[in-house]
Amino acid sequence: MATIKFSIEGESINATKLEVQARQFSFIVDEPPALGGNDDGANPVEYLLGSYAGCLNVVFHLVAKEEGININSLGIKASGDIDPARLFGSSRFNRAGFQSINVDFTIDSDANESVINELISKVKSRCPVNDNLSNVTQLNYSVVHSAVTA
C-alpha cells in the first residue's frame, strides 16, 4: 500500500498563538495565561494528548469491528506531567516533554476483560500516534526563507 502524506501549515499570530490549517479545517494553538497566552485554544501538548486519544479511538473501533467485538461506548482520558524547567531554560537535564503519558479507557462492551486487554494491545500496535510516541521518529528541519534586515 502506498504511503499517505499528511501536513499542516501554521501562521504565527503572536509569541504564543499559532493559526493552523489542516485540509479544510483551521484551529488555534495558544497557551493559557499562566504560560503567557490568551487561552484562545488548547496548547500544543493538549493537542498532542487529544490527537493521541483521537487516534486510539479510530483504531479501537477499527480493530473491534474486525474482531467482532461490540463496543457500546468508549471514553478515553489521556494525561501526563511535564516539568517546565527545560522549556524555560532553567535546566539542561530534565526532559522538555512528558515524563509519561497515562491513558484510561472507559469501555462499555459485552466482551470480557481478557478480550478487551488483547484488543487494547492490538490497538497500541496499530495506532500511528502511539507508534510516534513510543519510538524515535526522524525529524527533518529546513528553512524555506529567512530574510535578513539591515
VOPAGU-2260 file (C-alpha; in pm, 1 decimal, decimal comma):
REM VOPAGU-2260
SITE   aa  ch    i         X         Y         Z
SITE  MET   A    0       0,0       0,0       0,0
SITE  ALA   A    1     130,2     347,0     -85,9
SITE  THR   A    2     212,0     592,3     188,7
SITE  ILE   A    3     -27,9     875,5     270,5
SITE  LYS   A    4     114,8    1221,3     332,1
SITE  PHE   A    5     -41,0    1442,1     599,3
SITE  SER   A    6      54,7    1803,4     651,4
SITE  ILE   A    7     -48,7    2122,8     822,2
SITE  GLU   A    8      52,1    2484,7     776,0
SITE  GLY   A    9      68,5    2736,5    1055,8
SITE  GLU   A   10      94,3    3113,9    1076,4
SITE  SER   A   11     225,5    3276,1    1392,6
SITE  ILE   A   12     -22,4    3531,8    1527,1
SITE  ASN   A   13     197,5    3624,9    1823,9
SITE  ALA   A   14     455,9    3466,2    2054,5
SITE  THR   A   15     211,6    3207,1    2194,4
SITE  LYS   A   16     -61,1    3182,1    1930,8
SITE  LEU   A   17     -49,4    2988,6    1603,2
SITE  GLU   A   18    -329,8    2957,8    1348,2
SITE  VAL   A   19    -315,1    2615,0    1186,1
SITE  GLN   A   20    -466,0    2493,5     857,8
SITE  ALA   A   21    -520,1    2120,2     814,3
SITE  ARG   A   22    -701,0    2040,2     490,5
SITE  GLN   A   23   -1024,2    2245,3     507,8
SITE  PHE   A   24   -1000,0    2285,5     885,8
SITE  SER   A   25    -841,2    2557,0    1093,6
SITE  PHE   A   26    -765,7    2571,7    1462,4
SITE  ILE   A   27    -582,5    2789,0    1709,8
SITE  VAL   A   28    -295,4    2674,3    1927,3
SITE  ASP   A   29    -238,9    2903,4    2226,4
SITE  GLU   A   30    -112,6    2892,8    2580,9
SITE  PRO   A   31    -311,2    2962,7    2896,6
SITE  PRO   A   32    -245,9    3294,8    3073,7
SITE  ALA   A   33     -15,2    3122,2    3325,2
SITE  LEU   A   34     216,8    3045,1    3031,3
SITE  GLY   A   35     186,3    3386,4    2866,3
SITE  GLY   A   36    -102,3    3323,5    2628,2
SITE  ASN   A   37    -461,5    3438,2    2596,2
SITE  ASP   A   38    -616,5    3089,7    2620,3
SITE  ASP   A   39    -762,9    3121,0    2268,1
SITE  GLY   A   40    -714,2    2748,5    2206,2
SITE  ALA   A   41    -567,7    2433,0    2351,8
SITE  ASN   A   42    -191,8    2439,8    2394,4
SITE  PRO   A   43      49,9    2221,3    2194,7
SITE  VAL   A   44      76,7    1941,1    2449,7
SITE  GLU   A   45    -302,2    1931,7    2493,7
SITE  TYR   A   46    -337,8    1889,4    2116,8
SITE  LEU   A   47     -81,1    1609,7    2133,1
SITE  LEU   A   48    -286,6    1431,6    2400,5
SITE  GLY   A   49    -604,2    1495,5    2201,6
SITE  SER   A   50    -455,3    1362,9    1880,1
SITE  TYR   A   51    -332,8    1053,7    2064,8
SITE  ALA   A   52    -679,8     990,7    2211,6
SITE  GLY   A   53    -839,5    1055,9    1871,5
SITE  CYS   A   54    -610,2     807,0    1701,3
SITE  LEU   A   55    -669,9     546,8    1972,6
SITE  ASN   A   56   -1044,8     596,2    1924,9
SITE  VAL   A   57   -1028,8     534,8    1548,7
SITE  VAL   A   58    -806,5     228,8    1576,6
SITE  PHE   A   59   -1002,9      90,6    1873,7
SITE  HIS   A   60   -1326,3      90,3    1673,5
SITE  LEU   A   61   -1149,9     -41,0    1360,6
SITE  VAL   A   62    -993,7    -336,3    1540,3
SITE  ALA   A   63   -1307,9    -407,9    1745,8
SITE  LYS   A   64   -1510,0    -427,8    1423,1
SITE  GLU   A   65   -1250,9    -659,7    1263,2
SITE  GLU   A   66   -1257,3    -883,8    1572,1
SITE  GLY   A   67   -1638,1    -880,4    1601,7
SITE  ILE   A   68   -1625,1    -709,3    1942,8
SITE  ASN   A   69   -1927,2    -496,3    2026,4
SITE  ILE   A   70   -1835,8    -157,0    2176,3
SITE  ASN   A   71   -2140,7      25,1    2316,0
SITE  SER   A   72   -1939,6     325,0    2432,5
SITE  LEU   A   73   -1576,9     424,1    2467,5
SITE  GLY   A   74   -1426,8     703,2    2675,0
SITE  ILE   A   75   -1057,5     790,2    2654,8
SITE  LYS   A   76    -869,3    1008,5    2902,0
SITE  ALA   A   77    -504,1    1093,6    2834,7
SITE  SER   A   78    -286,4    1287,6    3078,2
SITE  GLY   A   79      76,9    1344,3    3159,4
SITE  ASP   A   80     312,7    1556,1    3365,2
SITE  ILE   A   81     565,3    1799,6    3223,8
SITE  ASP   A   82     844,7    1961,3    3423,3
SITE  PRO   A   83     872,9    2312,4    3272,6
SITE  ALA   A   84    1237,6    2361,1    3379,2
SITE  ARG   A   85    1383,8    2274,3    3037,3
SITE  LEU   A   86    1117,7    2473,8    2849,0
SITE  PHE   A   87    1202,4    2786,5    3048,0
SITE  GLY   A   88    1579,1    2731,1    3029,5
SITE  SER   A   89    1644,1    2667,6    3398,8
SITE  SER   A   90    1765,2    2309,2    3339,1
SITE  ARG   A   91    1951,0    2132,2    3062,8
SITE  PHE   A   92    1894,2    1790,9    3216,1
SITE  ASN   A   93    1519,4    1749,7    3254,8
SITE  ARG   A   94    1308,1    1634,0    2963,6
SITE  ALA   A   95    1114,2    1911,5    2791,1
SITE  GLY   A   96     830,1    1672,4    2714,0
SITE  PHE   A   97     600,9    1444,4    2905,8
SITE  GLN   A   98     765,3    1230,5    3173,7
SITE  SER   A   99     497,7     972,8    3094,7
SITE  ILE   A  100     152,8     962,4    2936,9
SITE  ASN   A  101    -133,6     783,4    3107,9
SITE  VAL   A  102    -432,5     655,8    2911,1
SITE  ASP   A  103    -753,9     546,6    3080,9
SITE  PHE   A  104   -1024,9     371,1    2880,7
SITE  THR   A  105   -1385,5     359,9    2995,1
SITE  ILE   A  106   -1543,2      82,1    2791,2
SITE  ASP   A  107   -1897,3     -49,4    2776,5
SITE  SER   A  108   -1880,3    -381,8    2596,7
SITE  ASP   A  109   -2010,2    -733,7    2636,3
SITE  ALA   A  110   -1652,2    -860,9    2584,5
SITE  ASN   A  111   -1466,5    -995,2    2888,3
SITE  GLU   A  112   -1154,1    -837,1    3040,7
SITE  SER   A  113    -915,1   -1072,3    2862,5
SITE  VAL   A  114   -1065,7    -990,5    2520,3
SITE  ILE   A  115   -1055,2    -617,5    2596,2
SITE  ASN   A  116    -689,6    -636,5    2706,8
SITE  GLU   A  117    -597,9    -818,4    2383,3
SITE  LEU   A  118    -792,7    -556,9    2185,4
SITE  ILE   A  119    -600,6    -275,3    2357,5
SITE  SER   A  120    -271,4    -449,9    2279,4
SITE  LYS   A  121    -364,6    -469,7    1909,6
SITE  VAL   A  122    -480,6    -105,7    1911,5
SITE  LYS   A  123    -149,8      10,6    2058,4
SITE  SER   A  124      46,9    -181,5    1794,8
SITE  ARG   A  125    -156,4     -34,1    1505,7
SITE  CYS   A  126    -211,7     326,4    1622,1
SITE  PRO   A  127      15,3     564,5    1423,2
SITE  VAL   A  128      27,8     825,2    1701,3
SITE  ASN   A  129     113,1     556,4    1958,3
SITE  ASP   A  130     392,8     446,0    1725,9
SITE  ASN   A  131     527,7     802,0    1703,1
SITE  LEU   A  132     514,2     849,0    2079,9
SITE  SER   A  133     667,6     508,3    2156,0
SITE  ASN   A  134     951,5     514,8    1903,2
SITE  VAL   A  135    1209,9     762,5    1784,8
SITE  THR   A  136    1083,6     937,0    1472,6
SITE  GLN   A  137    1327,8    1104,8    1237,1
SITE  LEU   A  138    1265,1    1479,6    1231,2
SITE  ASN   A  139    1393,2    1686,7     938,5
SITE  TYR   A  140    1411,5    2065,9     950,2
SITE  SER   A  141    1471,7    2321,8     679,0
SITE  VAL   A  142    1441,0    2697,3     646,7
SITE  VAL   A  143    1237,9    2786,9     341,1
SITE  HIS   A  144    1316,6    3158,0     355,3
SITE  SER   A  145    1496,8    3372,1     603,5
SITE  ALA   A  146    1502,2    3744,5     537,5
SITE  VAL   A  147    1787,2    3943,3     686,3
SITE  THR   A  148    1710,1    4304,5     768,6
SITE  ALA   A  149    1981,5    4565,8     795,7
